[in-house]
Amino acid sequence: MLTNSVGHHLMMHEAMIPRNLKIFPYICGSRMLSGFRRKSSIKDSYKILELEEGCSLDDIRNSYRSLAKKYHPDSGSASADAEAFMKVEEAYRVVLSDATTKKKANEDNEEEEDQFKMQAPQHRHYLSFEGVGFGTPSQREKQYMQFRVDRATEQVLEYRKRRLESQFVVTDLMKAKDVRQSKKVKITQAVERLVEDLIQESMAKGDFDNLSGKGKPLQKFSDCPHVDPMTHNLNRILIDNGYQPEWILLQKEIRETIEQLRKSIVASRSKLGEPMTPYRQKQWNRICEQFTEDIRKLNKRIDNFNLVVPILSRQMVHFSADKEIGRAQKTYEALMENGEASNSDTKENEEENVKRFGWKSSLLKWLNYTSK
């Protein structure tokens, strides 16, 4: 009787041992408690636990706990039954073993499929390693290291190739530069020989005999130490013989033209005189229109001059027709004032002469009259 009660309590405690611990057999008398196995099918075990095939492990554990509380002999509930609890425990182990086996089989199948399946790059996992390689992260890391080695090797070879090409290009450029320089020297020497021959030929013909400085020594140096003596002498010879740059001739022509226009408009105004009648005003307006047209043409020549002048400070600004007309009017008024003053001076001089030499002049007039 004692043996049976001890075995019964050991069996109850064995049911409360965690599932992950290996159940060791307890032998009490002639009965092995943990070796109790009821021959029932897996379907019957699912029915005992009130579950369906394919359920999760959490469902199995929850169902087992609820049934163990219901049928455990020590639970103190009205439905406590040791025989029913043993059936529940055996069904739980069978179902748990079946579910674990199926889960492992599924995991093994998935691993086999992953090994033979081509893995496509997806999401954040393949943003690392510059998107190189496939497989697990460790495999991809090895592939990426090899890729970097290959890329570095290609870059070194490309750099050496560019360096060799640049050396050959520099050599070719130096050769071409030497050829161009030699051609330039040959052309310069040929031109110098041609000029010298032409000078000697002109001297033999006597083309330089009419020069003003013939037989006189040249002034070798200029006053400015920064000017090349040869250039200075050549320019001086050209200037002395009437050869001047185009911009100098244009500047001289512009200045002479504006002086002529100013004198002509002042003379026209003086011819009209005072007072300004309507007829004279019309004539003056026509003169002003013609003067404006001449100023416009002169400004075009100034534009041409500004294009060829080599020094920026030598450029000229346009002339204003209105300002020039106003200037001519002021000049005319000044001339009129000076004329009136000079006329008054001459009259006074004549009166003084009459007072001084009145009898002499009357005598001369009488003699001229009697001679006639």
Salt bridges, closest charged atoms under 4 A:
GLU14 OE2 - ARG93 NH2 3.83
ASP58 OD1 - ARG61 NH1 3.52
GLU83 OE2 - ARG38 NH2 3.03
GLU89 OE2 - ARG93 NH2 2.72
ASP98 OD2 - LYS102 NZ 3.40
ASP114 OD1 - LYS117 NZ 3.83
GLU130 OE1 - ARG151 NH1 3.14
GLU201 OE2 - LYS205 NZ 3.45
ASP209 OD1 - LYS214 NZ 2.92
ASP240 OD2 - ARG236 NH1 3.65
GLU253 OE2 - ARG301 NH2 2.10
GLU259 OE2 - ARG262 NH1 3.59
GLU274 OE2 - ARG269 NH2 2.64
GLU293 OE2 - ARG296 NH2 2.23
ASP303 OD1 - HIS318 NE2 2.65
GLU324 OE1 - ARG262 NE 2.90
